[in-house]
Amino acid sequence: MNRFCSSEPHVHEFSEVLSSADVTGEHLGIEDLKKVRLSLTIDLGQTAIAVRDVLELKQGSVIPLNKLAGEMTDIFVNGIPLAKGEIVVIADGLHVRIAEIIGATPVEEKEEGEYDA
């Protein structure tokens, strides 16, 4: 009978696998993790337009969005919500100023000389 179709239990030998594993003892440190690149997406706006308007789009067409400079927007890292920010214009370029990190608790003011235990 084929060993994959057997109703009998099969004992696996892991010692061979473990002895051949390349274990160097090296681990990734925080400096290694800091070099990992992530995808940052910022929602600058949406709009809904008719199919006829899409068909008329050409190079140079301007599509109005539903957000303006000064409004809040969502910031995502690898598709996961990270923060909320304010759309700002600096030197004719669009930028986003971080206003709130999602899920972060505010740092409490501590009296001078007070430390966490």
Residue, then its C-alpha position, 0 to 999 in steps of 0.5 A: m500500500n502507498r505510504f500516503c494512503s496507509s491507515e497506519p501512523h508513520v513515525h517521522e525522524f526529525s533528527e536528520v532535518l535538525s542536524s542539517a539545518d543551517v543554524t548560525g546563531e545570528h539574529l536580526g537586530i533592531e538596526d536590521l529591522k530599521k532598514v526594511r522598506l514599507s509601503l506608505t499610502i496616503d489618501l488624498g481624496q476620492t471622486a465619483i465621475a460618470v463613464r462618459d467623463v472617464l472616456e473624455l479624460k486626456q493628458g492635462s485633464v484635472i480631476p477634482l478630489n473631495k479633500l482640500a489642504g488643511e483637511m485630515t486624511d488617513i495614512f496607511v503602512n502596508g494597507i494597515p491604518l497607522a495615523k491621521g494627518e493634515i494635508v499641507v502645501i509647502a513650496d507648491g508640493l503636497h505634504v501630510r503633517i502627522a496629527e495622530i498615531i492610531g492606537a497610541t495613548p497620549v504620554e502623561e505629563k510627569e512631575e520633575g524627577e518622577y520616573d516609571a518604575 
